[in-house]
């Protein structure tokens, strides 16, 4: 059986539960011996990466074992919760509360399972008031019937004996959580099962207990676990003493209603198998659907189960596409002349939650099964039909799996889906019997518990390793950065020292050699001017003298900037005035510098633009204006530097372009440093140039790239 693949790896130990007799009954539980992974871990706590690998390997091992067991997807019920005792009072001390199950005929009892009542708690789904102390007894047949009418209970009891099969009276039973508790029995013929709950002493006052469902599994003729006898209807009666009866919530009869909150009996492992899901196009005739099944031979059919499918796209919609009306017909002949009928008019309402629909037929001999489906629900304005499986059964025996199936009333392209109704799968999982589900879930409980603990340890170990890796990375990275920083500082200091020495040597050479040469050119050109008699020659020599003076001034500025680490605004303005004094020969120069110029640092690019702007303005005064007086002003107003150069020269018309005046160059430089350029000129009256720059812009490098061409600098 696929459900128990790998069960030998679990190795159930045999736990005695009877205290007073030599007979023992065994509960299948996971063997307590360690897995290879646990023993390795116990022998040595290795380094974290090795521990993480071990935990992942063990997790994979557990998941592989769980995949062979039933799916565990429990849910808290909103009603029909099960059996609930009344709270114990002081007057009840020394007595027992009991649940008695009687059968109309004898049968072999294979095993017993108790399902806790499930409620939603802080930690998820939890068991509610599961009894801590209890015992289970079975009234077994010990002889043959005397006479031919064994129907009276009094006569049966004379030939029967109570046998205790489960005894948890001396110690507390561990909380099972949302899992069933499974007990194996002897397989002897029995007529009655009695569960006793001791009331204890006066210290137990106010306590109570509850059960969600009771399973009594029959042993078939082949010695295998078979169907749940609690579903035999009128052949089973159940009574309880001191029970709380609150219909729709609690009643002892709910112990046999088949609603345990465990979901559908499906395997944990999945397969690439789809359910039947059909939709009709709008406008197609609305008629019932008939599904006809041929079992191959006449079978004694005890019932038919219709399995719902799950909603697409993971939607939480129960009974998606399940029909509202279901009519079942059984017949030994294909024409259904002799027929047994069952009909359910409100199928969706009669199904409790997301369970399957059971149509009991009372062991009717039939070969052909016809199921008529109607009252379909709609999805996106289209009729839909969804079914996971149709099972024709008698007890645990399934006759329909793999049988021939046909249908009427389906769209033409939907008939190829009919084999999905008899493939033994629903919701991509193998369909299990109730006994397989309950026994498998009891085996799964220790695996799930170990998996939960293991995942917590794995998560904590991975977080610890990640934290340690982060610390090591930070420490190693910090050490590496420190080494790199120190090396960079050392190299930077060495290069800075070498560059400083080179800078000093270059500036000294420039000043000594080029500066003296330019000074000599300027002096010689001035002497030649006084000696020249030709007017054109005099102009050329004047131009040469001016160029020499400007070059000498530019060289001095370069040397000065090179020597300065930080250039402050007052020093820069002073250097501009010095340039004007050297460049403007024979011109009366008046400098009006404000005393409130702030000592703020001027960025290198801004410094260049200011010097080149000023150079262009002074150059115009010397070369084009023919001025005899020049006034230079620098002041601060409203957090703005106002730099002005005013002359009394020839002036020009600003709106007209004049080659050589450099107006466009000055305008671009003003824009690039975020300033404002103004020029006012009157013919034969002079020119006034102003540059207005916010103080905040002086110490910040311009955000725009340097656009002024070198040609404009000339």
C-alpha positions as CSV (number, residue, x, y, z in Angstrom):
1,X,0.0,0.0,0.0
2,X,1.5,3.4,-1.1
3,X,0.4,5.1,2.2
4,X,2.9,3.0,4.1
5,X,5.9,3.3,1.9
6,X,8.8,4.0,4.2
7,X,6.8,2.9,7.3
8,X,9.7,0.5,8.1
9,X,11.9,3.6,8.5
10,X,9.5,4.8,11.1
11,X,9.4,1.5,13.1
12,X,6.5,1.8,15.5
13,X,7.3,0.8,19.1
14,X,4.9,-1.3,21.1
15,X,3.6,0.7,24.1
16,X,1.6,-1.4,26.7
17,X,-1.5,0.4,27.8
18,X,-3.1,-2.2,30.1
19,X,-1.9,-2.2,33.7
20,X,-3.6,-5.1,35.4
21,X,-3.7,-8.1,33.1
22,X,-1.2,-10.0,31.0
23,X,-2.8,-8.9,27.7
24,X,-1.5,-5.8,26.1
25,X,-2.7,-3.5,23.3
26,X,-0.3,-1.5,21.3
27,X,-0.3,2.0,20.0
28,X,1.7,2.6,16.8
29,X,4.0,5.5,17.4
30,X,7.3,6.7,15.8
31,X,10.3,4.7,17.0
32,X,12.2,6.7,19.6
33,X,15.6,5.8,18.3
34,X,17.5,8.6,16.7
35,X,17.8,9.0,13.0
36,X,21.3,8.9,11.5
37,X,21.3,12.7,11.4
38,X,20.4,13.1,15.1
39,X,23.0,10.6,16.3
40,X,25.6,12.4,14.3
41,X,24.5,15.7,15.8
42,X,24.6,14.3,19.3
43,X,28.1,12.9,18.9
44,X,29.5,16.3,17.8
45,X,28.3,19.8,17.6
46,X,30.3,20.9,14.6
47,X,30.7,24.3,13.1
48,X,27.5,26.1,12.0
49,X,27.7,25.4,8.2
50,X,28.0,21.7,9.0
51,X,25.1,21.9,11.4
52,X,23.0,23.7,8.8
53,X,23.7,21.0,6.3
54,X,22.7,18.3,8.8
55,X,19.5,20.0,9.7
56,X,18.6,20.5,6.0
57,X,19.3,16.8,5.3
58,X,17.2,15.7,8.2
59,X,14.4,18.1,7.1
60,X,14.5,16.5,3.6
61,X,14.4,13.1,5.3
62,X,11.3,14.0,7.3
63,X,9.5,15.6,4.3
64,X,10.1,12.4,2.3
65,X,8.5,10.4,5.1
66,X,5.6,12.8,5.4
67,X,5.0,12.7,1.7
68,X,4.0,9.0,2.0
69,X,1.3,9.8,4.7
70,X,-2.1,11.5,4.5
71,X,-2.5,15.2,4.0
72,X,-3.0,17.1,7.3
73,X,-5.2,20.1,6.7
74,X,-7.5,20.3,9.7
75,X,-10.0,23.1,10.3
76,X,-12.2,24.1,13.3
77,X,-15.8,23.2,12.8
78,X,-18.6,25.8,13.3
79,X,-21.0,23.2,14.5
80,X,-21.5,19.5,15.3
81,X,-18.3,19.6,17.4
82,X,-18.8,16.3,19.1
83,X,-19.3,15.0,22.7
84,X,-18.9,17.2,25.7
85,X,-19.2,16.1,29.3
86,X,-20.7,18.1,32.1
87,X,-18.2,19.6,34.6
88,X,-17.4,17.4,37.5
89,X,-19.0,18.3,40.8
90,X,-18.0,17.2,44.4
91,X,-20.9,14.9,44.6
92,X,-19.7,13.0,41.5
93,X,-16.3,12.0,43.0
94,X,-15.7,8.3,42.8
95,X,-17.9,7.7,39.9
96,X,-17.2,7.3,36.2
97,X,-18.6,9.1,33.2
98,X,-19.0,6.7,30.2
99,X,-19.7,6.5,26.5
100,X,-21.3,3.3,25.3
101,X,-21.5,2.1,21.7
102,X,-23.7,-0.9,20.9
103,X,-23.9,-2.8,17.7
104,X,-27.0,-4.7,16.3
105,X,-24.7,-7.6,15.4
106,X,-21.2,-8.7,16.2
107,X,-18.2,-7.7,14.2
108,X,-14.4,-7.9,14.5
109,X,-12.9,-4.8,16.0
110,X,-9.5,-4.0,14.4
111,X,-8.7,-0.6,15.9
112,X,-10.0,2.4,17.7
113,X,-9.3,6.1,17.1
114,X,-10.3,9.2,19.1
115,X,-10.4,12.5,17.3
116,X,-10.1,15.6,19.5
117,X,-12.5,18.4,19.2
118,X,-10.7,21.2,17.4
119,X,-10.8,24.9,18.2
120,X,-8.8,27.9,17.1
121,X,-6.2,29.1,19.6
122,X,-3.3,31.5,19.9
123,X,-0.9,28.9,18.4
124,X,-3.3,27.8,15.6
125,X,-5.6,24.9,15.7
126,X,-5.7,23.1,19.1
127,X,-7.4,20.2,20.8
128,X,-10.2,21.1,23.2
129,X,-10.5,19.4,26.5
130,X,-9.1,16.1,25.3
131,X,-9.4,13.6,28.3
132,X,-6.2,13.1,30.3
133,X,-7.4,9.9,32.0
134,X,-9.5,7.2,30.3
135,X,-9.9,3.6,29.6
136,X,-11.5,1.6,26.8
137,X,-13.2,-1.8,27.2
138,X,-14.7,-4.1,24.6
139,X,-17.4,-6.6,25.1
140,X,-16.0,-9.6,23.2
141,X,-17.9,-12.8,22.2
142,X,-16.7,-15.8,24.2
143,X,-18.9,-18.6,23.0
144,X,-21.7,-19.7,20.6
145,X,-25.3,-18.7,20.7
146,X,-27.7,-21.0,22.5
147,X,-30.8,-21.2,20.3
148,X,-31.5,-19.5,17.0
149,X,-32.4,-16.0,18.2
150,X,-29.4,-14.1,19.5
151,X,-31.2,-10.7,19.3
152,X,-31.6,-9.9,23.0
153,X,-28.7,-8.1,24.7
154,X,-29.3,-10.2,27.9
155,X,-28.6,-13.4,26.0
156,X,-25.5,-11.9,24.3
157,X,-24.0,-10.8,27.6
158,X,-24.1,-14.3,28.9
159,X,-21.8,-15.3,26.1
160,X,-19.5,-12.2,26.2
161,X,-16.8,-10.8,28.5
162,X,-15.5,-7.3,29.0
163,X,-11.9,-6.9,28.0
164,X,-9.8,-3.8,28.7
165,X,-7.9,-2.7,25.6
166,X,-6.7,0.8,26.6
167,X,-5.8,2.0,30.1
168,X,-4.6,5.5,30.7
169,X,-5.9,5.8,34.3
170,X,-2.5,6.0,36.1
171,X,-0.9,8.8,34.1
172,X,-2.0,11.7,31.9
173,X,-2.4,11.1,28.2
174,X,-0.2,13.6,26.2
175,X,-2.1,16.4,24.4
176,X,-2.6,15.1,20.8
177,X,-3.1,18.5,19.3
178,X,-5.1,18.5,16.0
179,X,-4.3,14.8,15.3
180,X,-6.3,11.6,15.9
181,X,-5.2,9.1,18.6
182,X,-5.0,5.5,17.3
183,X,-5.1,2.2,19.2
184,X,-4.8,-1.3,17.7
185,X,-7.1,-4.0,19.0
186,X,-7.1,-7.8,19.0
187,X,-9.5,-8.3,16.1
188,X,-11.9,-10.4,18.1
189,X,-15.7,-10.3,17.6
190,X,-17.4,-7.8,19.8
191,X,-20.8,-6.3,20.4
192,X,-20.1,-3.2,22.6
193,X,-17.4,-0.6,23.3
194,X,-17.3,1.4,26.5
195,X,-15.1,4.4,27.1
196,X,-14.8,5.4,30.8
197,X,-13.6,8.7,32.2
198,X,-12.8,8.7,36.0
199,X,-14.3,11.7,37.8
200,X,-11.4,11.6,40.3
201,X,-11.7,13.3,43.7
202,X,-13.0,16.6,45.0
203,X,-9.9,18.3,43.5
204,X,-11.2,17.6,40.0
205,X,-14.3,19.7,40.5
206,X,-15.1,21.9,37.5
207,X,-13.1,19.9,35.0
208,X,-14.6,18.4,31.9
209,X,-13.6,16.6,28.7
210,X,-14.6,16.4,25.0
211,X,-14.2,14.3,21.9
212,X,-14.7,15.4,18.3
213,X,-15.2,12.0,16.7
214,X,-15.0,8.3,17.5
215,X,-13.8,5.7,14.9
216,X,-14.2,2.0,15.4
217,X,-12.5,0.2,12.4
218,X,-13.6,-3.3,11.4
219,X,-11.2,-6.0,10.5
220,X,-12.2,-7.8,7.3
221,X,-11.9,-11.5,6.4
222,X,-8.4,-11.0,5.1
223,X,-7.2,-9.6,8.4
224,X,-6.9,-6.0,7.2
225,X,-8.2,-2.7,8.6
226,X,-11.5,-2.0,6.9
227,X,-14.3,0.6,7.2
228,X,-15.4,2.7,10.1
229,X,-18.3,0.9,11.8
230,X,-19.5,4.1,13.4
231,X,-21.0,5.0,10.0
232,X,-23.3,2.0,9.9
233,X,-26.4,4.1,10.7
234,X,-29.2,2.4,12.7
235,X,-27.1,-0.7,13.4
236,X,-25.0,1.4,15.8
237,X,-26.4,3.2,18.9
238,X,-24.4,5.5,21.1
239,X,-25.2,6.7,24.6
240,X,-23.3,8.7,27.3
241,X,-23.7,9.5,30.9
242,X,-23.4,13.1,32.3
243,X,-23.3,14.5,28.8
244,X,-23.9,18.1,27.7
245,X,-26.4,18.3,25.0
246,X,-26.5,21.5,23.0
247,X,-27.7,20.6,19.5
248,X,-25.8,22.1,16.6
249,X,-22.8,22.3,18.8
250,X,-22.4,19.4,21.3
251,X,-24.2,16.1,21.4
252,X,-23.0,12.5,21.9
253,X,-24.5,11.6,18.5
254,X,-22.1,13.9,16.8
255,X,-19.3,11.3,17.6
256,X,-20.5,9.2,14.6
257,X,-21.6,11.9,12.1
258,X,-18.3,11.7,10.1
259,X,-17.4,15.3,10.7
260,X,-14.0,15.4,12.4
261,X,-12.4,18.6,10.9
262,X,-9.6,16.7,9.2
263,X,-10.6,17.6,5.7
264,X,-10.8,15.1,2.8
265,X,-8.8,11.8,3.1
266,X,-6.1,12.6,0.6
267,X,-2.4,11.8,0.4
268,X,0.3,14.4,1.1
269,X,2.2,13.6,-2.1
270,X,0.8,15.1,-5.3
271,X,0.5,13.9,-8.9
272,X,0.0,15.6,-12.2
273,X,-3.7,14.5,-12.4
274,X,-6.6,16.9,-12.9
275,X,-10.2,16.8,-11.8
276,X,-13.2,17.1,-14.0
277,X,-14.0,20.8,-14.6
278,X,-16.5,21.8,-17.3
279,X,-18.1,25.0,-18.3
280,X,-20.8,25.7,-20.9
281,X,-20.8,28.5,-23.3
282,X,-23.5,31.1,-23.0
283,X,-26.6,30.2,-25.0
284,X,-26.1,26.4,-24.8
285,X,-29.2,24.5,-23.7
286,X,-29.6,24.0,-19.9
287,X,-30.2,20.3,-19.4
288,X,-29.2,17.8,-16.8
289,X,-26.0,15.8,-17.1
290,X,-26.1,12.0,-16.9
291,X,-23.0,10.0,-16.0
292,X,-23.2,6.2,-16.7
293,X,-20.7,3.8,-15.1
294,X,-20.2,0.1,-16.0
295,X,-18.7,-1.8,-13.0
296,X,-17.9,-4.8,-15.3
297,X,-19.9,-7.2,-13.2
298,X,-22.7,-7.2,-10.6
299,X,-21.5,-5.9,-7.3
300,X,-23.1,-5.4,-3.9
301,X,-23.1,-1.6,-3.8
302,X,-23.3,-0.1,-0.3
303,X,-23.0,3.5,-1.4
304,X,-21.7,6.1,-3.8
305,X,-19.5,9.0,-2.9
306,X,-19.2,12.2,-5.0
307,X,-16.0,14.2,-4.3
308,X,-16.0,18.0,-4.9
309,X,-13.1,19.6,-6.6
310,X,-11.1,22.6,-5.5
311,X,-11.7,26.1,-6.8
312,X,-9.2,27.3,-9.4
313,X,-6.4,29.9,-8.8
314,X,-6.3,29.0,-5.0
315,X,-9.7,30.7,-4.3
316,X,-11.1,29.8,-0.9
317,X,-14.5,28.6,-2.3
318,X,-15.8,25.3,-1.1
319,X,-17.9,23.0,-3.3
320,X,-16.9,24.9,-6.4
321,X,-18.9,23.7,-9.4
322,X,-20.7,21.0,-7.3
323,X,-24.3,20.4,-8.5
324,X,-27.3,21.2,-6.4
325,X,-29.4,18.1,-7.3
326,X,-28.0,14.6,-7.5
327,X,-30.1,11.5,-8.5
328,X,-28.5,8.1,-8.2
329,X,-29.8,5.0,-10.0
330,X,-28.4,1.4,-9.6
331,X,-29.4,-1.5,-11.8
332,X,-28.1,-4.9,-12.8
333,X,-29.1,-4.3,-16.5
334,X,-27.9,-1.5,-18.9
335,X,-31.5,-0.4,-19.6
336,X,-32.2,0.3,-16.0
337,X,-35.5,-1.7,-16.1
338,X,-34.9,-2.9,-12.5
339,X,-33.6,0.1,-10.6
340,X,-32.8,1.4,-7.1
341,X,-33.0,5.2,-6.8
342,X,-31.7,7.7,-4.4
343,X,-32.1,11.5,-4.8
344,X,-30.7,14.5,-3.0
345,X,-32.4,17.8,-3.9
346,X,-30.2,20.2,-1.9
347,X,-26.8,18.5,-2.2
348,X,-24.7,21.6,-1.5
349,X,-26.7,22.4,1.7
350,X,-26.5,18.8,2.9
351,X,-22.7,18.6,2.6
352,X,-21.0,19.9,5.7
353,X,-18.1,22.1,4.6
354,X,-15.8,20.8,1.9
355,X,-16.6,17.1,2.4
356,X,-17.8,14.5,-0.1
357,X,-21.5,13.6,-0.7
358,X,-22.5,10.0,0.4
359,X,-25.5,8.3,-1.1
360,X,-26.2,5.1,0.9
361,X,-27.8,2.2,-1.1
362,X,-27.9,-0.6,1.5
363,X,-25.9,-3.3,-0.2
364,X,-27.9,-3.3,-3.5
365,X,-26.7,-5.7,-6.3
366,X,-25.9,-3.7,-9.4
367,X,-23.6,-3.5,-12.3
368,X,-24.6,-0.1,-13.8
369,X,-24.7,3.2,-12.1
370,X,-26.4,6.3,-13.5
371,X,-26.0,9.6,-11.8
372,X,-28.1,12.6,-13.0
373,X,-26.7,16.0,-12.1
374,X,-28.6,19.3,-12.2
375,X,-28.9,22.8,-10.6
376,X,-25.5,23.9,-11.6
377,X,-23.8,27.0,-10.2
378,X,-22.4,29.8,-12.3
379,X,-18.9,31.3,-12.6
380,X,-18.4,34.4,-14.8
381,X,-22.0,34.0,-16.2
382,X,-21.3,30.5,-17.4
383,X,-22.7,27.2,-16.0
384,X,-19.9,25.0,-14.4
385,X,-19.6,21.4,-13.2
386,X,-16.7,20.3,-11.1
387,X,-16.1,16.8,-9.6
388,X,-13.0,15.3,-8.2
389,X,-14.1,11.6,-8.2
390,X,-17.1,9.3,-8.2
391,X,-16.6,6.2,-5.9
392,X,-18.9,3.2,-5.9
393,X,-18.1,1.3,-2.7
394,X,-19.1,-1.3,-0.2
395,X,-17.3,-0.7,3.1
396,X,-13.7,-0.1,2.1
397,X,-13.9,-1.9,-1.3
398,X,-14.0,0.4,-4.3
399,X,-15.6,-1.0,-7.5
400,X,-15.6,2.1,-9.7
401,X,-11.8,2.8,-10.0
402,X,-10.8,2.4,-13.7
403,X,-14.3,1.4,-14.9
404,X,-16.0,2.4,-18.2
405,X,-17.7,5.7,-17.9
406,X,-19.8,7.7,-20.4
407,X,-22.1,10.8,-20.2
408,X,-24.9,12.7,-21.8
409,X,-25.5,16.4,-21.8
410,X,-21.8,17.4,-21.7
411,X,-20.1,19.7,-24.3
412,X,-18.5,17.6,-27.0
413,X,-15.0,18.6,-26.0
414,X,-15.6,17.6,-22.3
415,X,-16.0,13.8,-22.8
416,X,-12.3,13.3,-22.7
417,X,-12.3,14.4,-19.1
418,X,-14.6,11.5,-17.9
419,X,-11.8,9.1,-17.0
420,X,-10.8,11.7,-14.3
421,X,-13.9,10.6,-12.3
422,X,-12.6,7.1,-11.8
423,X,-8.8,7.5,-11.6
424,X,-8.6,7.3,-7.8
425,X,-7.3,10.9,-7.5
426,X,-8.8,14.2,-6.5
427,X,-7.2,17.6,-6.1
428,X,-4.0,16.1,-7.5
429,X,-3.8,13.7,-4.6
430,X,-4.5,10.0,-4.1
431,X,-7.8,9.3,-2.4
432,X,-7.4,7.3,0.8
433,X,-9.8,5.3,2.9
434,X,-10.9,6.8,6.3
435,X,-8.8,4.1,8.1
436,X,-5.7,5.0,6.0
437,X,-6.2,8.6,6.8
438,X,-6.7,8.2,10.6
439,X,-3.9,5.7,11.1
440,X,-1.6,7.7,8.8
441,X,-2.3,11.0,10.7
442,X,-1.5,9.2,14.0
443,X,1.8,8.2,12.5
444,X,2.4,11.7,11.1
445,X,2.0,13.5,14.4
446,X,5.6,12.8,15.8
447,X,7.0,13.6,12.3
448,X,5.3,17.0,12.2
449,X,6.3,17.8,15.7
450,X,9.9,16.9,15.0
451,X,9.7,18.9,11.7
452,X,8.4,22.0,13.6
453,X,11.3,21.8,16.1
454,X,13.8,21.2,13.4
455,X,12.6,24.1,11.3
456,X,12.9,26.4,14.3
457,X,16.4,25.2,15.0
458,X,17.3,25.5,11.4
459,X,16.0,29.0,11.2
460,X,17.8,30.0,14.4
461,X,21.0,28.4,13.2
462,X,20.8,30.1,9.8
463,X,20.2,33.5,11.5
464,X,23.1,32.9,13.8
465,X,25.4,32.0,10.9
466,X,24.2,34.9,8.9
467,X,24.8,37.2,11.9
468,X,28.3,35.7,12.3
469,X,29.0,36.0,8.6
470,X,27.9,39.6,8.8
471,X,30.1,40.4,11.7
472,X,33.1,38.6,10.1
473,X,32.4,40.5,6.9
474,X,32.1,43.8,8.7
475,X,35.3,43.1,10.7
476,X,37.2,41.8,7.7
477,X,35.9,44.6,5.5
478,X,36.7,47.2,8.2
479,X,40.2,45.8,8.5
480,X,40.7,45.8,4.8
481,X,39.3,49.3,4.4
482,X,41.7,50.5,7.2
483,X,44.7,48.9,5.5
484,X,43.6,50.4,2.1
485,X,42.9,53.8,3.7
486,X,46.3,53.9,5.5
487,X,48.0,52.8,2.2
488,X,46.1,55.4,0.3
489,X,46.9,58.1,2.9
490,X,50.6,57.2,2.7
491,X,50.6,57.2,-1.1
492,X,48.6,60.4,-1.1
493,X,51.0,62.1,1.3
494,X,53.9,60.9,-0.8
495,X,52.4,62.1,-4.0
496,X,51.3,65.4,-2.4
497,X,54.8,66.0,-1.2
498,X,56.2,65.2,-4.6
499,X,53.6,67.3,-6.4
500,X,54.2,70.2,-3.9
501,X,57.9,70.0,-4.7
502,X,57.3,69.9,-8.4
503,X,54.8,72.8,-8.2
504,X,57.3,74.9,-6.3
505,X,60.0,74.2,-8.8
506,X,57.7,74.9,-11.8
507,X,56.3,78.1,-10.4
508,X,59.8,79.3,-9.5
509,X,61.0,78.5,-13.0
510,X,58.0,80.2,-14.5
511,X,58.4,83.3,-12.4
512,X,62.2,83.5,-12.8
513,X,62.5,82.7,-16.5
514,X,59.2,83.3,-18.3
515,X,58.3,86.3,-16.0
516,X,61.6,88.0,-16.5
517,X,61.3,87.5,-20.2
518,X,57.8,88.9,-20.4
519,X,58.9,91.9,-18.3
520,X,61.8,92.5,-20.6
521,X,59.5,92.3,-23.6
522,X,57.2,94.8,-22.0
523,X,60.0,97.3,-21.2
524,X,61.6,97.0,-24.7
525,X,58.2,97.5,-26.4
526,X,57.6,100.7,-24.4
527,X,61.1,102.0,-25.3
528,X,60.5,101.3,-28.9
529,X,57.1,103.1,-28.8
530,X,58.9,106.3,-27.7
531,X,61.4,105.8,-30.5
532,X,59.0,104.9,-33.3
533,X,57.9,107.6,-35.7
534,X,55.4,105.7,-37.8
535,X,51.9,105.7,-36.3
536,X,51.1,102.2,-37.4
537,X,54.3,100.9,-35.8
538,X,53.5,102.7,-32.6
539,X,50.1,101.0,-32.4
540,X,51.6,97.6,-33.1
541,X,54.2,98.2,-30.4
542,X,51.5,99.4,-27.9
543,X,49.6,96.2,-28.6
544,X,52.7,94.1,-28.0
545,X,53.3,95.9,-24.7
546,X,49.7,95.3,-23.6
547,X,50.0,91.6,-24.5
548,X,53.2,91.3,-22.5
549,X,51.7,93.0,-19.5
550,X,48.6,90.8,-19.6
551,X,50.7,87.7,-20.0
552,X,52.9,88.7,-17.1
553,X,49.8,89.4,-15.0
554,X,48.3,86.0,-15.9
555,X,51.6,84.3,-15.0
556,X,51.6,86.0,-11.6
557,X,48.0,84.8,-11.1
558,X,48.9,81.3,-12.0
559,X,51.8,81.3,-9.6
560,X,49.7,82.8,-6.9
561,X,46.9,80.3,-7.3
562,X,49.4,77.5,-7.3
563,X,50.9,78.6,-4.0
564,X,47.5,79.0,-2.3
565,X,45.7,76.1,-0.6
566,X,42.5,78.1,0.0
567,X,41.5,81.2,-2.0
568,X,39.3,83.6,0.0
569,X,37.1,86.3,-1.6
570,X,39.0,89.4,-0.3
571,X,42.3,88.1,-1.6
572,X,40.8,87.2,-5.0
573,X,39.4,90.7,-5.4
574,X,42.7,92.2,-4.4
575,X,44.4,90.1,-7.0
576,X,42.0,91.4,-9.6
577,X,42.9,95.0,-8.7
578,X,46.6,94.2,-9.0
579,X,46.0,92.8,-12.5
580,X,44.2,96.0,-13.5
581,X,47.1,98.1,-12.2
582,X,49.6,96.1,-14.2
583,X,47.5,96.0,-17.4
584,X,46.2,99.6,-17.5
585,X,49.2,101.8,-18.2
586,X,48.6,105.5,-18.5
587,X,45.1,105.2,-17.2
588,X,43.8,106.7,-13.9
589,X,42.6,103.7,-11.9
590,X,40.3,104.1,-8.9
591,X,39.4,101.0,-6.8
592,X,36.4,101.1,-4.4
593,X,36.5,97.9,-2.4
594,X,33.9,97.4,0.4
595,X,35.2,96.6,3.8
596,X,32.5,94.0,4.4
597,X,33.6,91.4,1.9
598,X,33.2,88.1,3.6
599,X,36.2,85.8,4.0
600,X,34.5,82.9,2.2
601,X,36.4,80.3,0.2
602,X,36.0,80.5,-3.6
603,X,35.6,77.3,-5.6
604,X,38.3,76.6,-8.2
605,X,36.0,76.8,-11.2
606,X,34.3,79.9,-9.9
607,X,37.7,81.5,-9.3
608,X,38.6,80.8,-12.9
609,X,35.4,82.3,-14.2
610,X,35.8,85.4,-12.1
611,X,39.4,86.0,-13.1
612,X,38.6,85.4,-16.8
613,X,35.6,87.6,-16.6
614,X,37.6,90.4,-14.9
615,X,40.4,89.9,-17.4
616,X,38.0,90.3,-20.4
617,X,36.6,93.5,-18.9
618,X,40.0,95.1,-18.2
619,X,41.3,93.9,-21.6
620,X,38.4,95.8,-23.2
621,X,39.2,99.0,-21.2
622,X,42.9,98.8,-22.3
623,X,42.4,97.7,-25.9
624,X,39.1,99.0,-27.2
625,X,37.6,101.7,-24.9
626,X,40.5,104.2,-25.1
627,X,39.6,105.2,-21.6
628,X,41.6,107.6,-19.4
629,X,39.8,106.7,-16.2
630,X,38.6,103.3,-14.9
631,X,36.7,102.6,-11.7
632,X,36.7,99.1,-10.2
633,X,34.1,98.3,-7.4
634,X,33.4,95.3,-5.3
635,X,30.7,95.2,-2.6
636,X,28.1,92.9,-1.0
637,X,24.4,93.7,-1.0
638,X,21.6,91.4,0.0
639,X,23.9,88.4,0.2
640,X,25.2,89.0,-3.3
641,X,28.6,90.0,-4.6
642,X,28.5,92.9,-7.0
643,X,31.6,93.3,-9.1
644,X,31.7,96.3,-11.5
645,X,34.2,97.8,-14.0
646,X,33.3,101.3,-15.3
647,X,35.4,103.4,-17.8
648,X,35.0,106.7,-19.6
649,X,36.0,105.4,-23.0
650,X,34.3,105.4,-26.4
651,X,31.5,103.1,-25.6
652,X,29.5,101.0,-28.1
653,X,26.0,99.9,-29.0
654,X,25.3,96.8,-26.8
655,X,22.6,95.5,-29.1
656,X,25.1,95.2,-32.0
657,X,27.7,92.5,-32.0
658,X,31.3,93.8,-31.8
659,X,34.1,91.4,-32.6
660,X,36.8,91.3,-29.9
661,X,34.7,92.8,-27.0
662,X,34.0,89.3,-25.5
663,X,30.5,90.2,-24.4
664,X,29.2,86.7,-25.1
665,X,32.0,85.1,-23.3
666,X,31.3,87.2,-20.2
667,X,27.6,86.4,-20.4
668,X,28.3,82.7,-20.5
669,X,30.7,82.8,-17.6
670,X,28.1,84.6,-15.5
671,X,25.5,82.0,-16.4
672,X,27.8,79.1,-15.6
673,X,28.5,80.3,-12.0
674,X,24.8,81.1,-11.4
675,X,25.3,84.9,-11.7
676,X,23.8,87.8,-13.5
677,X,25.6,89.8,-16.2
678,X,24.8,93.4,-16.9
679,X,26.4,95.8,-19.4
680,X,25.5,99.5,-19.9
681,X,27.3,101.5,-22.6
682,X,26.8,104.8,-24.2
683,X,28.5,106.0,-27.4
684,X,31.4,108.4,-26.5
685,X,30.5,108.3,-22.8
686,X,31.9,105.0,-21.5
687,X,30.9,101.5,-20.5
688,X,29.8,99.9,-17.2
689,X,30.0,96.1,-16.7
690,X,28.5,94.4,-13.7
691,X,28.6,90.8,-12.5
692,X,26.2,89.9,-9.7
693,X,26.7,86.5,-8.0
694,X,25.0,85.1,-4.9
695,X,27.6,84.5,-2.1
696,X,26.3,81.0,-1.7
697,X,27.3,80.2,-5.3
698,X,30.9,81.3,-4.8
699,X,32.0,78.3,-2.7
700,X,30.1,75.6,-4.7
701,X,31.3,74.0,-7.9
702,X,28.9,74.7,-10.8
703,X,26.5,71.8,-11.4
704,X,26.6,72.4,-15.2
705,X,29.7,71.3,-17.1
706,X,32.2,73.9,-18.1
707,X,31.0,75.2,-21.5
708,X,33.0,78.4,-22.1
709,X,35.5,77.6,-24.9
710,X,39.1,78.3,-24.7
711,X,38.7,80.7,-27.6
712,X,36.6,82.9,-25.4
713,X,39.4,83.0,-22.9
714,X,41.7,84.6,-25.5
